[in-house]
């Protein structure tokens, strides 16, 4: 018998299909929370009325709003948020937005838990690969409060205790984790996603597919996450195609959210591979959004891993609809059908950056856990060139 381990998150509830304002009021009542701090993005806060709708009836409880979250979560925004939280002393944080917002809160909660006040102090708290190839995972204390998340994309950040933050001094993205920095409750309301740009919605949908694919191909894959991943693939491809024909269809959006939930259940439960790891390197180095990195990298990584993942890739091909055709080909066709980029060369990335990204990727824990072992930068460069 192969040993394994699945650790459940300290996630109390997931509300789905309930209007966010009602679900939030229920959450605050259950938690006895009186001091609410809202974290979101500038566009949602200043160019839509979604934040006002979500927090309807809570004005007397709101002790602060932070909308300075920036894509790829640079450390400076994390430190700024942590400072604002220390001043406001909330009972609960309500995070409304995509992975950037939710990850910014995660790492800020780590800062509160461990007294981090400067960007360089975060060097001691991110996950890293030790010289012997093992993974260093610092143990983080419980923060003084938790976050309730209202996702507006399909990144799945709301269903993990992993936050990615970029060190702009080096252009490297690191992973931060702690048992209580993730969501205490999640509210899935498809109406809150109506202002999400098409490309962001669809590309984070491909990111959710990436979660499912790399979970099934993981070196420590397990039946629980396998079952959820297969179901997620069916939901996501159908929902994303329906979205293309009817972007206002709330049922299609809800199905996509459900698929993203199932796929994200594998985050930090199994070892993802080179698509996620090289995606972190490409994103931090060249400013490519996470969903887009999955679009251009995942098919190439699937082909690279074919000999080591023949059985799960056959299952993925069947989930995509045609077990007789390679899963990577079917995925690449879906990405093109969604009018998303399928090659790095379609992005604003210079070919000369590929060797640098390959070197950065080699230090990423996900790359080192790839099912086809990767130990040299020549291997990561091979994948990047195949994806070019």
Secondary structure, 3 states (H helix, E strand, C coil): CCCCCCCCCCCCEEEECCCHHHHHHHHHHHHCCCCEEEEECHHHHHHCCHHHHHCCCCHHHEEEEECCCCCCCEHHHHHHHHHHHHHHCCCEEEEEECHHHHHHHHHHHHHHHHCCCCHHHHHHCCCEECCCCCEECCCCCCCCCEEEEEECCCCCHHHCCEEEEEECCCCEEEEEECCCCCEEEEEECHHHHCCCCHHHHHHHHHHHHHHHHHHHCCCCCCHHHHHHHHHHHHHHHHHHHHHHHCCCCHHHHHHHHHHHHHHHCCECCECCCHHHHHHHHHHHHHCCCHHHHHHHHHHHHHHHCHHHCHHHHHHHHHHHCCCCCCHHHHHHHHHHHCCCCCCHHHCCCCHHHHHHHHHHHHCCHHHHCCCCCCCCHHHHHHHHHHHC
